[in-house]
Amino acid sequence: MQPLFEHGLTLAGFSTRVLELEGQGPPLVLFHGFSDSADTWRAALAMLGRTDRAAIAVDLPGFGKASELRPGAVLPQLDRFAEAVVRHVAPDGGAVVVGNSLGGALALRLAERDRLRLAGIVPVAPAGLDMAPWLRIIEADPIIRTLLSSPVPLPEWALRRAVAEVYKRVAFHKPAVVEAKAIDSFTSHFAEQRTIARYLSTGRALLPELKDPFRLEEICCPVLVVWGEQDRMVLSKGAQRVVEALPDTRVELLDECGHCPQVECPERFTQLLLDFPQARMARAA
């Protein structure tokens, strides 16, 4: 079993935290979603480590332990960072980019750049297709409104407990099956109320940028779209737009699963990663 290394890197001018497996095969590059972190991939990384697969997960700028975003448009900054990560991991090409939600949007946008020579992409409930009003759902949550309106700073334990309740409610179909350590990892990056306010500000800046962010017809690498059928945050019917532009796209809808399959059903999800893109290439042959 490959050990998981945690270390720091600076890429495209942003410092970030890295979780890395030094295994074999086409390296998997894992990008998390809005307000999340590299920790969202820990269960999948543990399973990949047992198969000796190379993989790397990073905190995106503005989230987790990465440095904050700079003023200006958000997506171009994330694009530059994501490309730098891919070039760091696979300078000669051959990486498979996996992304959940916002990270899924980055995966699709990276695949539009033929110069990266990606072996494939796995957008998981990618933002920027048929999106539910996810930011409105979060901002309207009574717990979030209470946290932001509190006239006094809340202790970290209380803040994290409140964030955990919101996370379980909006991200998962069956939160009871999610391991407690996954919830704990997510909330570990919410030590202060101002973090929530900053994330929501970033979300408001992102929304107009995600209205029409893709040139799907320019993608030429294999594509596997993964979606939880009970996703409330980004609607699974968005997969149809990818299929219409790229008819060879493989779509996997996971039943009894919400917005984060890598957390809610990690075994099924990880097996899909291990089978891709080899299975698709074999079928094409």
HUPEMO-V311942 format. One record per residue. N is the residue number from 1. RES is the residue in one small letter. PSI is psi in radians with two decimals (none if undefined). D_LAST is the distance of its C-alpha to the last C-alpha in Angstrom with 1 decimal. Layout:
{{N/RES/PSI/D_LAST} {N/RES/PSI/D_LAST}}
This chain:
{{1/m/2.29/31.8} {2/q/2.33/31.6} {3/p/2.65/34.8} {4/l/2.12/34.6} {5/f/2.36/36.5} {6/e/2.17/38.4} {7/h/-3.12/39.6} {8/g/2.66/40.4} {9/l/2.75/38.9} {10/t/2.10/40.0} {11/l/2.36/37.3} {12/a/0.53/37.9} {13/g/0.06/41.6} {14/f/2.33/41.0} {15/s/2.54/41.7} {16/t/2.85/39.5} {17/r/2.41/39.0} {18/v/2.39/35.8} {19/l/2.14/34.3} {20/e/2.42/32.0} {21/l/2.21/30.1} {22/e/1.22/29.6} {23/g/-2.69/26.5} {24/q/3.10/23.2} {25/g/3.06/19.7} {26/p/2.15/19.0} {27/p/2.40/22.4} {28/l/2.19/22.9} {29/v/2.07/25.5} {30/l/2.10/27.4} {31/f/2.25/29.7} {32/h/3.13/32.1} {33/g/-3.07/33.7} {34/f/2.32/37.2} {35/s/0.10/40.1} {36/d/-2.86/37.9} {37/s/3.12/37.2} {38/a/-0.39/34.8} {39/d/-0.40/36.4} {40/t/-0.34/34.3} {41/w/0.09/31.4} {42/r/-0.75/33.5} {43/a/-0.78/32.4} {44/a/-0.71/28.7} {45/l/-0.66/29.6} {46/a/-0.71/31.4} {47/m/-0.67/28.4} {48/l/-0.63/26.1} {49/g/-0.57/28.8} {50/r/-0.27/28.7} {51/t/0.09/25.1} {52/d/0.66/25.9} {53/r/2.36/23.7} {54/a/2.37/25.1} {55/a/2.67/26.3} {56/i/2.34/29.1} {57/a/2.51/31.0} {58/v/2.73/33.8} {59/d/2.20/36.7} {60/l/2.59/36.3} {61/p/2.35/39.4} {62/g/-0.12/42.0} {63/f/2.84/41.0} {64/g/-2.27/41.4} {65/k/0.19/43.0} {66/a/2.81/41.6} {67/s/2.77/44.1} {68/e/2.72/45.0} {69/l/2.72/43.5} {70/r/2.87/45.6} {71/p/2.60/47.4} {72/g/-3.01/45.3} {73/a/2.49/42.0} {74/v/-0.87/39.9} {75/l/-0.76/36.2} {76/p/-0.63/36.5} {77/q/-0.77/37.9} {78/l/-0.64/35.2} {79/d/-0.83/32.5} {80/r/-0.74/34.2} {81/f/-0.82/34.4} {82/a/-0.72/30.8} {83/e/-0.68/29.6} {84/a/-0.65/32.0} {85/v/-0.80/30.6} {86/v/-0.76/27.0} {87/r/-0.58/28.4} {88/h/-0.73/30.5} {89/v/-0.72/27.8} {90/a/1.30/25.1} {91/p/-0.43/26.9} {92/d/0.18/24.0} {93/g/3.08/21.4} {94/g/0.06/18.7} {95/a/2.69/20.6} {96/v/2.07/19.5} {97/v/2.19/22.4} {98/v/2.31/23.6} {99/g/2.41/26.7} {100/n/2.27/28.9} {101/s/-2.00/31.0} {102/l/-0.70/32.4} {103/g/-0.55/29.9} {104/g/-0.66/27.1} {105/a/-0.72/28.6} {106/l/-0.68/28.6} {107/a/-0.79/24.9} {108/l/-0.72/24.2} {109/r/-0.63/26.7} {110/l/-0.68/25.3} {111/a/-0.30/21.8} {112/e/-0.20/23.6} {113/r/1.69/24.5} {114/d/-0.42/21.8} {115/r/-0.36/24.1} {116/l/-0.29/23.3} {117/r/0.94/19.7} {118/l/2.54/18.8} {119/a/-0.33/15.7} {120/g/2.93/16.1} {121/i/2.61/19.0} {122/v/1.49/20.4} {123/p/2.21/23.4} {124/v/1.90/25.5} {125/a/0.97/28.0} {126/p/2.37/28.1} {127/a/2.73/31.5} {128/g/0.03/31.9} {129/l/-1.95/30.3} {130/d/1.60/32.4} {131/m/2.35/34.9} {132/a/2.88/37.7} {133/p/1.16/41.0} {134/w/-0.68/40.1} {135/l/-0.67/42.8} {136/r/-0.66/45.4} {137/i/-0.78/44.5} {138/i/-0.85/45.1} {139/e/-0.54/48.2} {140/a/-0.16/49.8} {141/d/2.28/49.4} {142/p/-0.56/53.0} {143/i/-0.79/52.4} {144/i/-0.73/51.0} {145/r/-0.67/53.9} {146/t/-0.74/56.4} {147/l/-0.77/55.0} {148/l/-0.45/55.1} {149/s/-0.07/58.6} {150/s/2.23/60.2} {151/p/-0.21/63.2} {152/v/2.59/62.9} {153/p/2.39/60.1} {154/l/2.56/58.6} {155/p/2.64/58.1} {156/e/-0.71/54.6} {157/w/-0.68/54.4} {158/a/-0.70/55.3} {159/l/-0.79/52.9} {160/r/-0.64/50.0} {161/r/-0.72/50.8} {162/a/-0.76/50.9} {163/v/-0.67/47.6} {164/a/-0.71/46.0} {165/e/-0.73/47.2} {166/v/-0.79/45.8} {167/y/-0.83/42.4} {168/k/-0.62/42.1} {169/r/-0.68/43.1} {170/v/-0.43/40.8} {171/a/-0.35/37.6} {172/f/2.62/37.1} {173/h/-0.71/37.1} {174/k/1.38/38.6} {175/p/-0.40/40.4} {176/a/-0.40/42.0} {177/v/-0.15/38.8} {178/v/2.32/38.4} {179/e/2.47/39.7} {180/a/-0.60/43.0} {181/k/-0.46/41.9} {182/a/-0.72/39.2} {183/i/-0.75/41.9} {184/d/-0.71/44.2} {185/s/-0.73/41.7} {186/f/-0.82/41.3} {187/t/-0.25/45.0} {188/s/-0.30/45.9} {189/h/0.21/45.3} {190/f/1.16/47.9} {191/a/-0.31/51.1} {192/e/2.64/53.0} {193/q/-0.54/53.4} {194/r/-0.41/52.8} {195/t/-0.76/49.2} {196/i/-0.79/48.6} {197/a/-0.69/50.4} {198/r/-0.72/48.4} {199/y/-0.74/45.0} {200/l/-0.64/46.2} {201/s/-0.74/47.3} {202/t/-0.71/43.9} {203/g/-0.73/42.4} {204/r/-0.61/44.7} {205/a/-0.59/43.8} {206/l/-0.61/40.0} {207/l/-0.90/40.2} {208/p/-0.48/40.8} {209/e/-0.36/38.1} {210/l/0.15/35.5} {211/k/-0.65/36.3} {212/d/1.21/33.7} {213/p/0.04/32.0} {214/f/2.68/28.5} {215/r/1.24/26.8} {216/l/-0.55/23.5} {217/e/-0.25/22.3} {218/e/-0.09/22.3} {219/i/2.26/19.6} {220/c/-0.01/16.3} {221/c/2.87/14.9} {222/p/2.50/13.1} {223/v/2.26/16.0} {224/l/2.00/17.1} {225/v/2.21/20.5} {226/v/2.37/22.7} {227/w/2.45/26.1} {228/g/2.28/29.0} {229/e/-0.43/30.1} {230/q/0.44/33.7} {231/d/2.14/33.5} {232/r/-0.30/36.9} {233/m/-0.75/36.4} {234/v/2.11/33.3} {235/l/2.36/32.4} {236/s/-0.32/28.9} {237/k/-0.23/28.9} {238/g/-0.38/28.1} {239/a/-0.49/24.4} {240/q/-0.59/24.5} {241/r/-0.65/25.4} {242/v/-0.75/22.2} {243/v/-0.68/20.1} {244/e/-0.66/22.2} {245/a/-0.56/21.6} {246/l/1.49/17.9} {247/p/-0.40/16.4} {248/d/0.02/13.0} {249/t/2.39/15.4} {250/r/2.31/15.3} {251/v/2.25/19.0} {252/e/1.96/20.7} {253/l/2.12/24.4} {254/l/2.05/26.4} {255/d/2.74/29.4} {256/e/0.67/32.8} {257/c/2.50/31.9} {258/g/-2.41/33.4} {259/h/-0.35/32.8} {260/c/1.35/31.9} {261/p/-0.54/29.3} {262/q/-0.31/29.3} {263/v/-0.74/32.9} {264/e/-0.59/33.3} {265/c/1.14/30.3} {266/p/-0.54/29.1} {267/e/-0.89/27.5} {268/r/-0.73/25.1} {269/f/-0.82/24.5} {270/t/-0.64/23.9} {271/q/-0.63/21.4} {272/l/-0.73/19.3} {273/l/-0.73/19.5} {274/l/-0.53/18.6} {275/d/-0.19/15.4} {276/f/2.48/14.4} {277/p/0.16/12.4} {278/q/-0.75/10.5} {279/a/-0.71/9.9} {280/r/-0.72/8.7} {281/m/-0.65/6.2} {282/a/-0.73/5.1} {283/r/-0.71/5.4} {284/a/-0.68/3.8} {285/a/none/0.0}}
